[in-house]
Amino acid sequence: MEATRTNTTVSLPDYMLADLNAEARRKGITVSRLIEDRLEESMYQPNAETLAAIEECRSGVELEELTHEQIEHFEEYVASL
């Protein structure tokens, strides 16, 4: 589901806007999308526990396999964690 969007005005130095425009063109996205991505990266950093879980998943180490029964009763399984 897409978040509700609100237009706003931000004052930026000319050089910064020029750099944002150039980077957005290189990436094939709008300046608004580029700014949104950058804000998302800077404002919503995962905490240490989440970073450790991401690394664990990427490494494949210590991953628990779900049994057929757990898959059939997934909601109860999640609640049991």
Phi, psi and omega per residue, in radians:
M1 nan 2.253 -3.094
E2 -1.326 2.399 3.109
A3 -1.226 2.608 3.031
T4 -1.135 2.448 -3.104
R5 -2.007 2.546 3.092
T6 -2.253 2.314 3.069
N7 -1.342 2.516 3.097
T8 -2.539 2.843 3.108
T9 -1.959 2.345 3.111
V10 -2.255 2.346 3.089
S11 -1.626 2.206 -3.138
L12 -2.250 2.639 3.020
P13 -1.089 2.607 -3.112
D14 -0.964 -0.741 -3.111
Y15 -1.099 -0.633 -3.118
M16 -1.205 -0.754 3.107
L17 -1.104 -0.689 3.105
A18 -1.099 -0.740 3.115
D19 -1.137 -0.708 3.107
L20 -1.109 -0.760 3.112
N21 -1.064 -0.762 -3.127
A22 -1.135 -0.776 3.140
E23 -1.156 -0.717 3.121
A24 -1.069 -0.731 3.092
R25 -1.076 -0.785 3.124
R26 -1.030 -0.681 -3.103
K27 -1.489 -0.194 -3.131
G28 1.252 0.580 3.126
I29 -2.266 2.973 3.106
T30 -1.386 2.785 3.060
V31 -1.073 -0.691 3.115
S32 -1.021 -0.780 -3.140
R33 -1.133 -0.709 3.115
L34 -1.071 -0.813 3.129
I35 -1.103 -0.759 3.114
E36 -1.036 -0.786 3.121
D37 -1.058 -0.777 -3.133
R38 -1.126 -0.733 3.112
L39 -1.127 -0.722 3.116
E40 -1.029 -0.807 3.141
E41 -1.082 -0.711 -3.058
S42 -1.440 -0.491 -3.055
M43 -1.619 -0.468 -2.992
Y44 -2.125 1.049 3.115
Q45 -1.315 2.364 3.091
P46 -1.175 2.580 3.118
N47 -1.359 3.070 -3.061
A48 -1.055 -0.687 -3.140
E49 -1.129 -0.732 3.120
T50 -1.169 -0.736 3.099
L51 -1.060 -0.706 3.107
A52 -1.129 -0.701 3.126
A53 -1.156 -0.686 3.096
I54 -1.083 -0.796 3.140
E55 -1.115 -0.693 3.111
E56 -1.078 -0.765 3.129
C57 -1.127 -0.731 3.136
R58 -1.143 -0.605 -3.080
S59 -1.345 -0.443 -3.100
G60 1.388 0.003 -3.119
V61 -1.472 2.469 3.038
E62 1.045 0.510 3.080
L63 -1.492 2.359 -3.141
E64 -1.576 2.245 3.076
E65 -1.466 2.390 3.082
L66 -1.402 2.418 3.062
T67 -1.437 2.892 3.112
H68 -1.014 -0.714 -3.140
E69 -1.130 -0.717 3.121
Q70 -1.122 -0.664 3.119
I71 -1.139 -0.721 3.131
E72 -1.138 -0.520 -3.105
H73 -2.063 0.865 -2.995
F74 -1.039 -0.772 -3.107
E75 -1.051 -0.725 3.101
E76 -1.170 -0.643 3.119
Y77 -1.093 -0.801 3.133
V78 -1.093 -0.718 3.135
A79 -1.123 -0.461 -3.106
S80 -1.416 -0.211 -3.094
L81 -1.262 nan nan
